[in-house]
Amino acid sequence: MKRNPQIPKTIIAMPIMVMLVLPLVANLDVKNVGVTVVDND
C-alpha cells in the first residue's frame, strides 16, 4: 500500500488554518446583554 503524499502537508496546514480562522469566528466579547435584578425581599 502506497502512502498518500498529501497527508504530511495536511497535518502541518490544518493547525495553522485553525489558529488563523478560529480567533475571527470565536469572538467572546459580550455585547447588548440585558441585565435584570429581581429582589423578592
Secondary structure, 3 states (H helix, E strand, C coil): CCCCCHHHHHHHHHHHHHHHHHHHHCCCCCCCCCCCCCCCC
